[in-house]
Amino acid sequence: MLGQSKPDVQAWAVPASIRARGVIDARFARTGRGTQAMALREAGGYRLKFPKAAGCEAVLINTGGGMTGGDRLDVSLTLDAGAEAVLTTQSAEKVYRSDGSAAEITVAAELGAGARLSWLPQECILFSGSRLRRRLRVAMAEDVTLTLAESVVFGRVASGETLGEGLFDDRWEIRRGGGLVFAEAVRLDGPLAATLARPALGGGARAVATVVHVAPDAESRLEDARAALDGASSDCGASAWNGMLCVRFAAEAPAVLRADLARFLSVFRSGPLPRVWQC
């Protein structure tokens, strides 16, 4: 949506020194004991923890409890050839009302031959007046299996919050074998409630989710994906093309979307979600 939004709070200068600069930089490799983290750098209040689980599971923790304008998080993931990992977040990421600047999240992943990555964070909740720029970039070998799932909640629906001005600027890029195979840009800037109420944009939804699955057999799994959507209460659908599969969800009630998304991921991936999803 074109135009410049103005937060419905008085803007003031926030010293850069008190803004969070989070960094997670991790490399995973396949060893004789399965996939393990071989290198890890953490900074700015973000931590990556490894609970006891079948396989390599990592949980991203924001010790600050949320983000606000001017905060930044950079996540870099490298999976060596044959490595397999599941990454999630400890809880929903909350983006608070902004002073005028945007919070920024960048996730970059480099996936070697035969690697398998499931990026399954819990939902991102955008408070009224929040501003978020998010970038997701993946460079993967031809035979990688990649599953990305991201969900966004607009406003604190359970608290009855009236959704006002805000910014959600989200861009995804996936490159396979050096070529761009998936690119998407979403920009909602201004009165978010009015924008989401438009039939061609949100149809009144206050929560949305996207799942992208890229794998050699992705297209052949389209009917599996549609079967996994049976019984969903959200508006949802699946399509497949060019070695990729994409599933989208939209719902007025965030709890409904979360339940539908969790069920889909469990069925489609033939296994339970990380335990933190149940906390």
Steps between C-alpha positions, in 0.01 A plus 500: 500500500644836399537794730680587819346421836536713811500323835216616724747593774730799527836415346817563692865427440620173651877468547641222283701380798189371679355314203549124480735354240443127508716249315471125456759341270497120498652226288373143506677191369425132474715286728509138610251596773260679269481872428672725752571872535867541410520877550274750675520874561238676714469870579257768608271302727422217257590142577473166317424202723495130418236301691512124523312384192517246223735652246649848508250753635594859585287759680558871451447702819461878526593579860363852456147371448426685178612763249426867443599770255874505430564146625670263259545123484729325252478121476752313282468125458735269313421132450786300356435216257263241646422696818142496633362755745172638633499858629220670690446775758431470871177700470323748277718796401335825608563826313400794717373848413770698320638849555507538120789271402459137398617182665697283257537124472729336245525123463758361256554128443758318288419132447744247360430193288245262651432723802157520663381813682165563667463866603194497728487810722191571704284794398613862481254734675493858371364738763302803384746770395785254443730511199688194371727430206579132452725333244533126439768381256594141421774367273468123456639215295275328246420197718428678829171451686382829647184577697431859603197596709431856615184638661410858589232630737385859451422654837427351841167352405450316830541831687251679277764736366387738226747462214628839386785617281799279436751355257556140394764476228585135427719361220599141426758373251588135438780406262549139394816400316584869462171596334214696653197269531282681754462870574225676687458853633223616732473860617214619717556861605236717661163416657542123532145419613350673197752337267438150637123552475517537121373181330792477257760537775394351832124459495492588869778261603710593802743207460673358193756228436711375211671164463750446219638151440782461248623149423557265207161337569312816602256506209407135545391578857227746407219255573664415833497869585137544404402193701682647801279809469178300530294625791683832531288793616730763348476611141782298346629346181801329344670517162817353350730587211867486398608266778325703770181482703331798665221501758326811631270560794287796610262528795325761713594313819875447555437193718311335215782565255764375743310175555451446127864578422630271775279214385605547138871503582471191718312304235701620202835444672385166648616592847430724798595863514773611739383470860512877560199534268296324768613720792 
